[in-house]
Every structure is written in C-alpha cells, then in structure tokens.
C-alpha cells in the first residue's frame, strides 16, 4: 500500500484552470473521497494521480517518492471508470486476466489471482459468462476485479456507481467499502454524490471550481462547514440559508429577516459583534429545528405552505418573503397546509456566514488559534 501527497498541484487546459494549487494528503490504507459538482476538478485530480494527465505545476508523491515523471503503467495504480470499459467479446475470466497477460505474468499465477479476486468480490460463479449476460452491479464487480488483480498499491474509483439504479447503488456502496477494508488498499473515490462520499470515505475533500474547500471526516464537514459552499453542498435535505441582519439591543443580539426575528445566545451575540459586520447568511439544517404550537421567545412564527411525507418524518415547508425554509418534523406530528407553528432552532446548531462566505464560528476558532 502507499500514502499519497499532492503538493501545490495545478492543471491548466489553455486558459482554463481545472485544478488550482491543491494540497492534499492521503494516509496509507485510507479511503478518501473527492466530492464536488461537475467541473470542479475532481476527475482531473484523479487522472493526474494515475499519470494519465501531467500536472502543469506541483508535485505528486507516493510514499514520499516523487512520481511526476513515472509512467502510468509503473505507478502500481488500479483505475475503475464509470463506464466499466469491459471487452464485450471476452469472458469475465479473460476480462479480469487481460492486464496480467499484457504484463506477461505466468499462466498459473494469472489463474490464482483471477480466482482470488473473483472470490473476494463474490463473482466466482460468473467467470465463464460474457459481459452482456451480466447485470450492472455484476459488471461493476468485474471492473473492480480487473483493477485489483494487478495487486495495485492505490485504487482510484471514478464515479463507479453512477450507472447503477438506486437500490443497487446502496448494495454496491457497502460492498466496495467492505472490500477496501478487507484488502486495506489506499483508495480515492471521485463522486458528485454526497451520500456516497459521506457513507464510504473516512475523509472527504470538497472541491469547487478547481479549489479545495474543506477536507476532513464526514461529521466535521456536516457539523462544522468552513464556508457557505460546503454548507450548501453537504446535507440532504439541504441546509436552510437565509440572508439576515444582525441587530443588538441592551446586549442581546437578534437576527432579523423578512417575516422573522430570532434572539441569539450570548456566545453568538459576542461572535457576531466581533466581526464588525451587520449582514450575514444564517444556516439551519432542517433536522436542527423543532416545531411548537405554543408561542416561545426562542423561535419565530411561520405558516405551513407544503408538506412532504418521507416515511420516517415529514419535511415541512415554510416561506419568509421569497426565502424557503424547511423543517424535518417527526411523522407523528399532525401537520396541515395553513397551520401556524413556532419554529425553534437549536442555538448550538446555528451556522452563520460573513459576506465573504466564511463561517463565523470557524473564523473565530482560527483567530483564537
């Protein structure tokens, strides 16, 4: 296995900067995800690690060894693409064995390795079939086998589940995670699906417009987003984001927007006062809000205009001016369109962002550090 270090990695295509000054470390045997919308630079980063693309600037290290000039075939990397790229005229066995035959590995060793990875991925009974006779999930396992049979030090997965239906994605997600833990191989997953990234990876690197936004464990990204982009991208249902003004009267801070006013705790009042700013974006996750039928000074009133039953709960929609606001309510709470409730956020779960999009809490921590 191998650790990976990306140092000031940049890739330009003409005037387009696909990846901009990326610094990232992956521990030996770790499973990380590169997460972001289309065009954020995640696949370009993966292709630079594999050696298919050469960096415009910066360095790539495997176990502290510079590999910028090392050819892809000599990087001991296994790469699995979204399309599977199986040879339709070859059996499953021959598809898996193909890279070993190219490397002129002895026939007995090829057979041992093919059957070993097939057993690991539970497709040993499919070796005689042709790709056209397999389901999407089975084809994905064959593609994984073909990458693993080379016994690579690093496994790179480029959107490997996007061609599968919803149920099969969940099953294959768990299977890949089990496989990675069993083999202990250093793995990088590229995905635009936050659920995939958050459930599979030990750490997630969120990218946007070629720039790394935040890198850390899934819980950290969810509970402590460093900026407005991470806050809006991570979470399902998505975080409520409301433009607000900060007002302070007799030492008590309030956030005011069209249709509501929210009293703040002493800690948040202090943090916002220290910024010297008046306008912020308030972020509240739908699950961090309670609904009360009784008036309370800790919340603000709202009228229900839409409900979405989700099985385990109900997503309740409110509106303040043109700003939508969603609350995840328990399913046993009876709610009708037109009902009025007091919306009570958990103060410790409030997220506030300055005009430049940075988290007030994270800014405060950084300045104290």
C-alpha positions, 0 to 999 in steps of 0.5 A: 500500500502507499500514502499519497501527497499532492503538493501545490498541484495545478492543471491548466487546459489553455486558459482554463484552470481545472485544478488550482494549487491543491494540497492534499494528503492521503494516509496509507490504507485510507479511503478518501473521497473527492466530492464536488459538482461537475467541473470542479476538478475532481476527475482531473485530480484523479487522472493526474494521480494515475499519470494519465494527465501531467500536472502543469505545476506541483508535485505528486508523491507516493510514499514520499517518492516523487512520481511526476515523471513515472509512467502510468503503467509503473505507478502500481495504480488500479483505475475503475471508470464509470463506464466499466470499459469491459471487452464485450467479446471476452469472458469475465475470466479473460476480462479480469486476466487481460492486464496480467497477460499484457504484463506477461505474468505466468499462466498459473499465477494469472489463474490464482489471482483471477480466482482470488479476486473473483472470490473476494468480490463474490463473482466466482460463479460468473467467470465463464459468462460474457459481459452482456449476460451480466447485470450492472452491479455484476459488471461493476464487480468485474471492473473492480476485479480487473483493477485489483488483480494487478495487486495495485498499491492505490485504487482510484474509483471514478464515479463507479456507481453512477450507472447503477439504479438506486437500490443497487447503488446502496448494495454496491456502496457497502460492498466496495467499502467492505472490500477496501477494508478487507484488502486495506488498499489506499483508495480515492473515490471521485463522486458528485454524490454526497451520500456516497462520499459521506457513507464510504470515505473516512475523509472527504475533500470538497472541491469547487471550481478547481479549489479545495474547500474543506477536507476532513471526516464526514461529521466535521464537514456536516457539523462544522462547514468552513464556508457557505459552499460546503454548507450548501453542498453537504446535507440532504435535505439541504441546509436552510440559508437565509440572508439576515441582519444582525441587530443588538439591543441592551446586549442581546443580539437578534437576527432579523429577516423578512417575516422573522426575528430570532434572539441569539445566545450570548456566545453568538451575540459576542461572535457576531459583534466581533466581526464588525459586520451587520449582514450575514447568511444564517444556516439551519439544517432542517433536522436542527429545528423543532416545531411548537404550537405554543408561542416561545421567545426562542423561535419565530412564527411561520405558516405551513405552505407544503408538506412532504411525507418521507416515511420516517418524518415529514419535511415541512415547508415554510416561506419568509418573503421569497426565502424557503425554509424547511423543517424535518418534523417527526411523522407523528406530528399532525401537520396541515397546509395553513397551520401556524407553528413556532419554529425553534432552532437549536442555538448550538446548531446555528451556522452563520456566514460573513459576506465573504462566505466564511463561517463565523464560528470557524473564523473565530476558532482560527483567530483564537488559534 
